[in-house]
Structures are given as structure tokens and as C-alpha cells.
Amino acid sequence: MKIYYPLVVFLLVTVGALQAQQPMKFGHINTAEILQAMPELKAVETQMEAEFEAKEGQLMSMQEELKNRQTAYQQTAEGLSAAERSTKEQELMELNQKVQNFYMLSQQQIQAKQNELQAPIIQKLKAAIQEVGDEQGFLYIFETTSRLPVYMSEKSIDVAPLVKAKLGIQ
């Protein structure tokens, strides 16, 4: 037992000395701000606007057709037989359902396309953050917009300028 006591004391002193030489470094970053500054994201936004406008144009056309058919039905409904009226109403309900389905599908397609186009940009940002963390010796880099951690020391360093420099943006 007497041999272990000096060995344990020696290890504790050695570990303490090593920790004193390398202070723990924590950083913080606002990734949304950096993403907005990346030129690649601006190209994606332009492409997504064109995609959205195309889908919106198709939807408007479908809604206009539905409106015109509803108006025509309302104007001629009194002169139709019960069977004809029922058929026309069924057609209007089907067209309305088609418009709603197109809207929902379009939203899903636009979201999927946006995720697909943004994935490489987000990966590039993550890689730059990883490189900065490794190069600068950070133990952790926290996202400031998530409001975590609940305590942020004044010693925490905003690594956004370093990441922007790594990405070559202002």
C-alpha cells in the first residue's frame, strides 16, 4: 500500500500540471449568420425562388380553373337535372381535391429540393467548424442560437470570424 500512495500522488500532480499547461477553450458560433453569408446559399435561394414560382404558377392556374368551373356550375345548376347536378358536384369535389393534393405535394417537393441543395453547404460549414476547432484547440464550440449553454463566460471566443476566414467569406 505504501508504494501505491506515492505513485497516485505522482500521477495526480502530473495530470494537474498537464491540465495547467493547456487551458480549456470553449467557443461559440451563430451558424445561421454564417450560412446567410455563404455565396453558395444565395445561389440555392435563387434556384428555390424559381422552383417556388413555377409551382405557384401551376397552383394558381389550377385554382383559377376550379373557380371558373364553380362559377359556371352556379350559373347553370338550376337548369340541370338532379343526376347532372350530382355529376357536376362530384367533378368539382374531385378537382378541389386535386388542387389540395397538388399544393401539399408541391410543398413536400420544395422542402425536399431545398434540403438536397443545402446539404453540401451545411456539410461544408460543419467541416470548417471542425477544422477551426481542431486548429485552435477548442474543447467545445456552442451554437448561440440554441440558447445552450445557459452560462457563457466572457472568455468564450466567437469563432465565426475564423470560420468565415476558413470559408473565404466576409
Secondary structure as UniProt FT lines:
FT   TURN            2..3
FT   HELIX           4..21
FT   STRAND          26..29
FT   HELIX           31..37
FT   HELIX           39..76
FT   HELIX           77..79
FT   HELIX           82..136
FT   STRAND          140..143
FT   HELIX           144..146
FT   TURN            154..155
FT   STRAND          157..158
FT   HELIX           160..167
//
